[in-house]
């Protein structure tokens, strides 16, 4: 009961303090109105500028596919060869790790230095970005013309010089802030990638290119150990084939030279060659079977992304909503005016 009375008392005090502001507003209504009008004009000016700044949005809805992540027959083949650590792992592409992976500079740079087609022209995406992004009159207005006239000539980020890296870093920061991966429905596994730029073709091309780059990186990463094992298996098959052919040839020559065996020593030699040939033949057939199974496992690698809704041209123009900035500007104008009036009154009291 005491707490309830205390809360009621506090609420009454709050209302009382609010009512005390009414005489202040009545006394200074003209000045507050001027402050509100100034905020209104500034807010409308900002909104006019922002409304003329067209943003084109490209969206792709996709699903991460984690099928085939357990390794399956690959682990069995590796264990048969006495090789460990070949069990596939999808941890790099799951949860927060996947979101952080999409922000890495290496993936952005690889996509930037990929050749794409704009109309009839084919060039690196980074070069088209510098031409089409329309940042010279906006975010990058303080940069010199040489920055926008620069052209990349490399396709491998490792070969980039200092100037290449500086410009790629600037492009990376812009694209990273305008490339967003989100899960609009927490109960669904669908992910939405949104790209926003000032050019519709640029938004469309980057959304497709970036998703393709991430997919290629996934396939390369997931099949890396499989390909390494494939090389080992290929060498094993070749070595067993050579050993088998050599043993079979040696056995044939020995039999030709000893068609009528009398001594037991010669018979033992022939039996040993026959036994080695049979063992090598069995090992060779087993290696060939494992080699074929491994090649089939690489073919059956499932893709990381299943696209549900793809981006299309022309891309969607981001609709600008009028009002919020103007309302905030009006409130800020009134607050600043109130503060100036209060400071003026305090100054008069101190000087009196």
C-alpha positions as CSV (number, residue, x, y, z in Angstrom):
1,X,0.0,0.0,0.0
2,X,2.9,2.4,0.9
3,X,4.6,1.6,-2.5
4,X,1.3,2.3,-4.3
5,X,0.9,5.7,-2.6
6,X,4.6,6.5,-3.3
7,X,4.1,5.7,-7.0
8,X,0.9,7.8,-7.1
9,X,2.7,10.7,-5.4
10,X,5.6,10.5,-7.9
11,X,3.2,10.4,-10.9
12,X,1.4,13.5,-9.5
13,X,4.7,15.3,-9.0
14,X,5.5,14.5,-12.6
15,X,2.2,15.8,-13.9
16,X,2.6,18.9,-11.7
17,X,6.0,19.6,-13.3
18,X,4.6,19.2,-16.7
19,X,1.8,21.7,-16.0
20,X,4.4,24.2,-14.8
21,X,5.8,24.3,-18.4
22,X,2.5,25.6,-19.7
23,X,3.1,29.2,-18.5
24,X,6.6,29.0,-20.0
25,X,5.2,28.0,-23.4
26,X,2.5,30.7,-23.2
27,X,5.0,33.4,-22.3
28,X,7.5,32.5,-25.0
29,X,5.1,31.1,-27.7
30,X,6.3,33.4,-30.4
31,X,10.0,32.6,-29.9
32,X,9.1,28.9,-29.7
33,X,7.1,29.2,-32.8
34,X,10.0,30.8,-34.6
35,X,12.3,28.0,-33.5
36,X,9.7,25.4,-34.7
37,X,9.5,27.2,-38.1
38,X,13.2,27.2,-38.5
39,X,13.3,23.5,-37.7
40,X,10.4,22.9,-40.1
41,X,12.3,24.7,-43.0
42,X,15.5,22.9,-42.3
43,X,13.7,19.5,-42.0
44,X,11.9,20.0,-45.3
45,X,15.1,21.0,-46.9
46,X,16.9,17.9,-45.7
47,X,13.9,15.7,-46.8
48,X,13.9,17.3,-50.3
49,X,17.6,16.5,-50.7
50,X,17.2,13.0,-49.5
51,X,14.1,12.4,-51.7
52,X,16.1,13.3,-54.8
53,X,18.8,10.8,-53.8
54,X,17.4,7.6,-55.5
55,X,18.5,4.3,-54.1
56,X,18.1,1.1,-56.1
57,X,17.6,-2.1,-54.1
58,X,18.3,-5.6,-55.3
59,X,17.2,-8.6,-53.2
60,X,17.9,-12.3,-53.4
61,X,16.2,-14.8,-51.1
62,X,18.1,-18.0,-50.6
63,X,18.5,-21.0,-48.3
64,X,21.7,-22.4,-46.9
65,X,21.8,-26.1,-47.8
66,X,23.8,-28.2,-45.3
67,X,23.2,-31.6,-47.0
68,X,26.1,-33.9,-47.4
69,X,28.1,-32.3,-44.5
70,X,28.8,-35.5,-42.7
71,X,31.4,-36.7,-45.1
72,X,29.8,-40.1,-45.9
73,X,31.9,-42.4,-48.1
74,X,34.8,-39.9,-48.1
75,X,35.6,-40.7,-44.5
76,X,35.4,-44.4,-45.2
77,X,37.8,-44.1,-48.1
78,X,40.2,-41.9,-46.0
79,X,40.2,-44.4,-43.1
80,X,40.9,-47.3,-45.5
81,X,44.1,-45.5,-46.5
82,X,45.0,-44.7,-42.9
83,X,44.3,-41.0,-43.3
84,X,42.6,-39.0,-40.6
85,X,40.9,-35.6,-40.6
86,X,38.9,-36.1,-43.7
87,X,35.5,-35.8,-42.1
88,X,33.7,-32.8,-43.6
89,X,32.7,-29.9,-41.3
90,X,30.2,-27.2,-42.0
91,X,31.0,-25.1,-39.0
92,X,32.5,-22.3,-41.1
93,X,29.2,-21.8,-42.9
94,X,26.8,-22.0,-39.9
95,X,25.3,-19.5,-37.6
96,X,27.3,-16.4,-36.7
97,X,30.4,-17.8,-38.4
98,X,28.6,-17.5,-41.8
99,X,27.6,-13.9,-41.2
100,X,31.1,-12.9,-40.2
101,X,32.5,-14.8,-43.2
102,X,30.4,-12.7,-45.5
103,X,32.0,-9.5,-44.2
104,X,35.6,-10.6,-44.8
105,X,37.7,-8.4,-47.0
106,X,39.1,-11.4,-49.0
107,X,35.7,-12.3,-50.4
108,X,34.8,-8.7,-51.3
109,X,38.2,-8.3,-53.1
110,X,37.8,-11.5,-55.0
111,X,34.4,-10.4,-56.2
112,X,35.6,-6.9,-57.1
113,X,38.3,-8.2,-59.4
114,X,36.0,-10.5,-61.3
115,X,35.1,-9.7,-64.8
116,X,31.4,-8.9,-65.5
117,X,29.4,-7.6,-68.4
118,X,27.7,-4.2,-68.4
119,X,25.7,-4.0,-71.6
120,X,28.1,-4.8,-74.4
121,X,31.2,-4.1,-72.3
122,X,33.2,-6.5,-70.2
123,X,35.5,-5.3,-67.5
124,X,36.4,-5.8,-63.8
125,X,33.5,-5.0,-61.5
126,X,35.7,-2.6,-59.5
127,X,36.2,-0.5,-62.7
128,X,32.5,-0.4,-63.4
129,X,31.8,0.5,-59.8
130,X,34.1,3.6,-60.0
131,X,32.2,4.6,-63.1
132,X,28.6,3.8,-62.2
133,X,28.3,4.2,-58.4
134,X,27.7,8.0,-58.6
135,X,29.6,8.6,-55.3
136,X,31.6,11.6,-56.7
137,X,28.7,13.9,-55.9
138,X,27.7,12.3,-52.7
139,X,29.7,10.3,-50.1
140,X,33.1,10.6,-51.9
141,X,32.8,14.2,-53.0
142,X,36.1,15.1,-51.2
143,X,38.1,12.6,-53.3
144,X,40.1,13.7,-56.3
145,X,39.2,12.9,-59.9
146,X,42.2,10.5,-60.2
147,X,40.4,8.2,-57.7
148,X,37.4,7.8,-60.0
149,X,39.5,7.6,-63.2
150,X,41.7,4.8,-61.8
151,X,41.4,1.4,-63.5
152,X,42.3,-2.0,-62.1
153,X,44.4,-4.3,-64.4
154,X,44.8,-7.3,-62.1
155,X,42.4,-10.2,-61.4
156,X,44.3,-11.7,-58.4
157,X,44.1,-9.7,-55.1
158,X,47.5,-11.0,-54.1
159,X,49.2,-9.1,-57.0
160,X,47.6,-5.8,-55.9
161,X,49.9,-2.9,-55.2
162,X,49.5,-0.2,-52.5
163,X,47.2,2.0,-54.6
164,X,45.1,-1.0,-55.6
165,X,44.6,-1.9,-52.0
166,X,43.7,1.6,-50.9
167,X,41.0,1.9,-53.6
168,X,39.7,-1.6,-52.9
169,X,39.5,-0.8,-49.2
170,X,37.4,2.3,-50.0
171,X,35.1,0.2,-52.2
172,X,35.0,-2.6,-49.6
173,X,33.8,-0.2,-46.9
174,X,31.0,1.1,-49.1
175,X,29.8,-2.2,-50.3
176,X,30.0,-3.8,-46.9
177,X,27.7,-1.2,-45.5
178,X,25.3,-1.6,-48.4
179,X,25.3,-5.4,-48.6
180,X,23.1,-6.8,-45.8
181,X,22.3,-10.5,-45.1
182,X,19.2,-10.8,-42.8
183,X,16.7,-13.4,-41.6
184,X,13.4,-11.6,-41.7
185,X,11.6,-14.5,-40.1
186,X,13.4,-16.2,-37.2
187,X,11.3,-19.3,-37.6
188,X,12.4,-19.7,-41.2
189,X,15.7,-20.7,-42.6
190,X,15.3,-18.3,-45.6
191,X,17.9,-15.6,-45.8
192,X,17.6,-12.3,-47.7
193,X,20.5,-10.5,-49.2
194,X,19.9,-6.8,-49.9
195,X,22.2,-4.6,-51.9
196,X,21.6,-0.8,-52.2
197,X,23.4,1.5,-54.6
198,X,22.6,4.5,-56.8
199,X,22.6,2.5,-60.0
200,X,20.1,-0.3,-60.7
201,X,22.4,-2.3,-62.9
202,X,25.1,-2.0,-60.3
203,X,22.9,-3.3,-57.5
204,X,21.7,-6.2,-59.6
205,X,25.2,-7.2,-60.8
206,X,26.8,-7.0,-57.3
207,X,24.0,-9.1,-55.7
208,X,24.5,-11.8,-58.3
209,X,28.3,-11.6,-58.3
210,X,28.8,-11.6,-54.6
211,X,26.5,-14.6,-54.0
212,X,28.3,-16.4,-56.8
213,X,31.7,-15.6,-55.2
214,X,30.6,-17.0,-51.8
215,X,29.2,-20.1,-53.4
216,X,32.4,-20.8,-55.3
217,X,34.4,-20.2,-52.1
218,X,32.1,-22.7,-50.3
219,X,32.5,-25.4,-53.0
220,X,36.3,-24.9,-53.0
221,X,36.5,-25.1,-49.3
222,X,34.2,-28.1,-48.9
223,X,35.9,-30.1,-51.7
224,X,39.5,-29.1,-50.8
225,X,40.2,-32.3,-48.7
226,X,38.3,-34.4,-51.2
227,X,40.5,-33.2,-54.0
228,X,43.6,-33.7,-52.0
229,X,42.5,-37.3,-51.3
230,X,41.7,-37.7,-55.0
231,X,45.3,-36.8,-55.9
232,X,46.6,-39.4,-53.4
233,X,44.2,-42.0,-54.7
234,X,45.2,-41.3,-58.3
235,X,48.9,-41.8,-57.5
236,X,48.1,-45.0,-55.6
237,X,46.2,-46.4,-58.6
238,X,49.1,-45.6,-60.9
239,X,51.7,-47.1,-58.7
240,X,49.7,-50.3,-58.1
241,X,49.0,-50.6,-61.9
242,X,52.7,-50.3,-62.6
243,X,53.7,-52.8,-60.0
244,X,51.0,-55.2,-61.2
245,X,52.1,-55.0,-64.8
246,X,55.7,-55.5,-63.8
247,X,54.9,-58.6,-61.7
248,X,52.7,-60.1,-64.4
249,X,55.4,-59.5,-67.0
250,X,58.1,-61.0,-64.8
251,X,55.9,-64.1,-64.1
252,X,55.2,-64.5,-67.8
253,X,59.0,-64.4,-68.7
254,X,59.8,-66.8,-65.9
255,X,57.2,-69.3,-67.1
256,X,58.5,-69.0,-70.7
257,X,62.0,-69.8,-69.6
258,X,61.0,-72.7,-67.3
259,X,58.3,-74.5,-69.1
260,X,59.3,-77.9,-67.6
261,X,60.1,-77.2,-64.0
262,X,62.2,-80.0,-62.3
263,X,63.6,-78.4,-59.2
264,X,61.4,-77.3,-56.3
265,X,63.3,-74.0,-55.9
266,X,62.2,-72.9,-59.3
267,X,58.6,-74.0,-58.5
268,X,58.7,-71.9,-55.3
269,X,59.8,-68.8,-57.3
270,X,57.0,-69.2,-59.7
271,X,54.4,-69.6,-56.9
272,X,55.7,-66.5,-55.2
273,X,55.4,-64.5,-58.4
274,X,51.9,-65.8,-58.9
275,X,51.0,-64.9,-55.3
276,X,52.4,-61.4,-55.6
277,X,50.5,-60.9,-58.9
278,X,47.2,-62.0,-57.3
279,X,47.7,-59.7,-54.3
280,X,48.6,-56.7,-56.5
281,X,45.6,-57.4,-58.7
282,X,43.3,-57.5,-55.6
283,X,44.8,-54.2,-54.3
284,X,44.6,-52.6,-57.7
285,X,40.9,-53.4,-58.1
286,X,40.2,-52.1,-54.6
287,X,42.0,-48.9,-55.3
288,X,40.2,-48.4,-58.6
289,X,36.8,-48.9,-56.9
290,X,37.7,-46.4,-54.1
291,X,38.9,-43.9,-56.7
292,X,35.7,-44.1,-58.7
293,X,33.6,-43.7,-55.5
294,X,35.6,-40.6,-54.6
295,X,35.0,-39.1,-58.0
296,X,31.2,-39.8,-57.6
297,X,31.3,-38.2,-54.1
298,X,32.7,-35.0,-55.6
299,X,30.0,-34.9,-58.3
300,X,27.3,-35.3,-55.7
301,X,28.5,-32.3,-53.6
302,X,25.4,-30.2,-52.9
303,X,25.5,-26.5,-53.5
304,X,25.5,-24.1,-50.5
305,X,22.7,-21.8,-51.7
306,X,19.3,-22.6,-53.1
307,X,17.9,-19.4,-54.6
308,X,14.2,-18.9,-53.8
309,X,13.7,-15.4,-55.2
310,X,16.3,-13.9,-57.6
311,X,17.0,-10.3,-58.3
312,X,15.7,-8.8,-61.6
313,X,16.2,-5.7,-63.7
314,X,14.9,-3.0,-63.3
315,X,15.6,-3.2,-59.6
316,X,13.3,-1.7,-57.0
317,X,13.6,2.0,-56.1
318,X,13.7,2.6,-52.4
319,X,10.6,4.6,-51.6
320,X,11.3,7.7,-49.5
321,X,8.9,8.3,-46.6
322,X,8.3,12.0,-45.8
323,X,7.8,13.4,-42.3
324,X,10.1,11.8,-39.7
325,X,13.0,14.1,-40.3
326,X,10.8,17.2,-40.4
327,X,9.1,16.2,-37.1
328,X,12.5,15.6,-35.4
329,X,13.8,19.0,-36.8
330,X,10.7,20.8,-35.3
331,X,11.2,19.2,-31.9
332,X,14.9,20.0,-31.9
333,X,14.2,23.6,-33.0
334,X,11.8,24.1,-30.1
335,X,14.2,22.5,-27.6
336,X,17.1,24.6,-28.7
337,X,14.9,27.7,-28.5
338,X,13.8,26.8,-25.0
339,X,17.4,26.3,-24.0
340,X,18.4,29.6,-25.3
341,X,15.5,31.3,-23.5
342,X,16.4,29.6,-20.3
343,X,20.0,30.6,-20.6
344,X,19.0,34.2,-21.4
345,X,16.8,34.4,-18.3
346,X,19.6,32.9,-16.1
347,X,22.0,35.5,-17.4
348,X,19.6,38.3,-16.7
349,X,19.2,37.0,-13.1
350,X,22.9,36.9,-12.6
351,X,23.5,40.4,-14.0
352,X,20.6,41.9,-12.0
